[in-house]
Amino acid sequence: MKKACFCGTFDPVTQGHLDLIQRATRLFDEVVVVIGVNSDKHTMFPLDQRKKWLEESLKDLCHVTVQAHAGLATEICKEIKANVLIRGVRNGVDLEYEKNMAAMNHLLDPSIETVILLASEDKMHCSSSNVREFLRYNRDVSQMVPACVTKDLKEGGKA
């Protein structure tokens, strides 16, 4: 059985994330979505909210689970017995970043392989950073995020 891990901060989850996760389910028997803590990022939304959004958005996908982890991606892979890290790239900047991360992860654990999926063309603009920037200026993000995020943002007065 091939198990893969898709790590990110998902602050918030976007249509781009969901597209990559859905496509990963066609390649792997099980996909574990891990909400990680990135020391370089200051999140806009609390962990429990991000987890709720992911679980709601992924509830119809078989063999996909969501969990949080406050360590290195290679550590969670070992813990859950996954030997593949899934990463998504939208552009050349993302690719350079992911190449470096793949090299660092390989240094930490050569048994874990990084698989990079290219963002679907219609989702390339769907980054959490873009969503947060739109929210700062009270712009509509409904085309970039799942319906559960839009609903909660409207109820909370953020969208």
C-alpha positions as CSV (number, residue, x, y, z in Angstrom):
1,M,0.0,0.0,0.0
2,K,1.4,3.4,-1.0
3,K,0.7,6.1,1.6
4,A,1.6,9.8,0.9
5,C,1.7,12.8,3.1
6,F,0.6,16.3,1.9
7,C,1.9,18.9,4.4
8,G,1.0,22.6,4.5
9,T,-0.2,25.4,6.8
10,F,-3.5,25.7,4.8
11,D,-4.1,29.2,6.1
12,P,-6.8,28.9,4.7
13,V,-7.3,25.8,2.5
14,T,-7.7,26.8,-1.1
15,Q,-9.3,25.3,-4.2
16,G,-5.7,24.8,-5.4
17,H,-4.9,22.6,-2.3
18,L,-8.1,20.6,-2.8
19,D,-7.3,20.0,-6.5
20,L,-3.8,18.7,-5.6
21,I,-5.2,16.4,-2.8
22,Q,-7.9,15.0,-5.1
23,R,-5.3,14.3,-7.8
24,A,-3.0,12.7,-5.3
25,T,-5.8,10.2,-4.3
26,R,-5.6,8.8,-7.9
27,L,-1.9,8.1,-7.4
28,F,-1.8,6.8,-3.8
29,D,-3.8,4.3,-1.7
30,E,-4.0,6.7,1.2
31,V,-3.3,10.5,1.5
32,V,-2.7,12.0,4.9
33,V,-3.1,15.8,4.9
34,V,-1.0,17.3,7.6
35,I,-1.4,20.8,8.9
36,G,2.1,21.7,9.9
37,V,3.5,24.6,11.9
38,N,5.9,26.6,9.7
39,S,8.2,28.8,11.8
40,D,8.5,31.3,9.0
41,K,4.7,31.8,8.8
42,H,2.3,33.7,11.0
43,T,-1.1,32.3,10.5
44,M,-4.3,34.3,10.1
45,F,-6.6,31.4,11.2
46,P,-6.3,29.2,14.3
47,L,-5.3,25.5,13.8
48,D,-8.7,24.1,14.9
49,Q,-10.4,26.3,12.3
50,R,-8.0,25.2,9.5
51,K,-8.5,21.6,10.5
52,K,-12.3,21.9,10.4
53,W,-12.2,23.5,7.0
54,L,-10.0,20.7,5.6
55,E,-12.1,17.9,7.1
56,E,-15.3,19.5,5.7
57,S,-13.8,20.0,2.3
58,L,-12.3,16.5,2.0
59,K,-15.2,14.5,3.6
60,D,-16.2,13.0,0.3
61,L,-12.7,11.7,-0.6
62,C,-12.0,8.2,0.4
63,H,-8.7,7.3,2.0
64,V,-7.9,10.9,3.0
65,T,-7.4,11.9,6.6
66,V,-6.4,15.2,8.2
67,Q,-4.2,15.7,11.2
68,A,-1.9,18.4,12.8
69,H,1.8,18.0,13.4
70,A,4.2,20.4,15.0
71,G,7.5,18.9,13.6
72,L,9.4,18.2,10.5
73,A,7.6,16.7,7.5
74,T,10.0,13.7,7.5
75,E,9.1,13.0,11.2
76,I,5.4,12.8,10.4
77,C,6.1,10.6,7.4
78,K,8.0,8.2,9.7
79,E,5.3,8.3,12.3
80,I,2.5,7.5,9.9
81,K,4.6,5.1,7.8
82,A,4.4,7.2,4.6
83,N,7.3,7.2,2.2
84,V,6.1,10.0,-0.1
85,L,5.8,13.7,0.4
86,I,3.4,15.4,-2.0
87,R,4.2,19.0,-2.9
88,G,2.5,21.4,-5.3
89,V,4.0,24.1,-7.5
90,R,2.4,26.9,-9.3
91,N,5.4,28.6,-10.8
92,G,9.2,28.8,-11.0
93,V,9.5,30.4,-7.6
94,D,7.6,27.6,-6.0
95,L,9.7,25.0,-7.9
96,E,13.0,26.5,-6.6
97,Y,11.6,26.5,-3.0
98,E,10.4,22.9,-3.4
99,K,13.7,21.7,-4.9
100,N,15.5,23.0,-1.8
101,M,12.9,21.4,0.5
102,A,13.2,18.1,-1.3
103,A,17.0,18.2,-0.9
104,M,16.7,19.0,2.8
105,N,14.1,16.3,3.4
106,H,16.3,13.8,1.5
107,L,19.2,14.7,3.7
108,L,17.0,14.0,6.8
109,D,15.6,10.8,5.5
110,P,16.6,9.4,2.1
111,S,13.8,6.8,2.2
112,I,11.2,9.5,1.8
113,E,10.6,10.6,-1.8
114,T,9.2,14.0,-2.8
115,V,6.6,14.0,-5.6
116,I,5.8,17.4,-7.1
117,L,2.4,18.0,-8.7
118,L,2.0,20.9,-11.0
119,A,-0.9,23.2,-10.2
120,S,-3.8,23.0,-12.6
121,E,-3.8,26.1,-14.8
122,D,-7.1,27.3,-13.5
123,K,-5.9,27.1,-9.9
124,M,-2.5,28.7,-10.2
125,H,-3.7,31.9,-8.6
126,C,-5.2,30.0,-5.6
127,S,-2.6,30.6,-2.9
128,S,-3.4,31.1,0.8
129,S,-1.2,34.2,0.6
130,N,-3.5,35.7,-2.2
131,V,-6.6,34.8,-0.2
132,R,-5.2,36.5,3.0
133,E,-4.3,39.6,1.0
134,F,-7.8,39.8,-0.5
135,L,-9.3,39.4,2.9
136,R,-7.1,42.3,4.3
137,Y,-8.8,44.5,1.7
138,N,-12.3,43.0,2.1
139,R,-12.4,41.5,-1.3
140,D,-14.4,38.4,-2.4
141,V,-12.4,35.1,-2.1
142,S,-15.2,32.7,-2.8
143,Q,-13.7,31.5,-6.1
144,M,-10.4,30.7,-4.4
145,V,-11.6,28.8,-1.3
146,P,-14.1,26.0,-0.6
147,A,-17.7,26.9,0.3
148,C,-17.2,26.1,4.0
149,V,-14.5,28.7,4.2
150,T,-16.6,31.3,2.4
151,K,-19.6,30.6,4.7
152,D,-17.5,30.9,7.9
153,L,-15.8,34.0,6.7
154,K,-19.2,35.6,5.9
155,E,-20.6,34.6,9.2
156,G,-17.5,36.0,11.0
157,G,-17.7,39.2,9.0
158,K,-14.4,38.7,7.1
159,A,-15.8,38.2,3.6
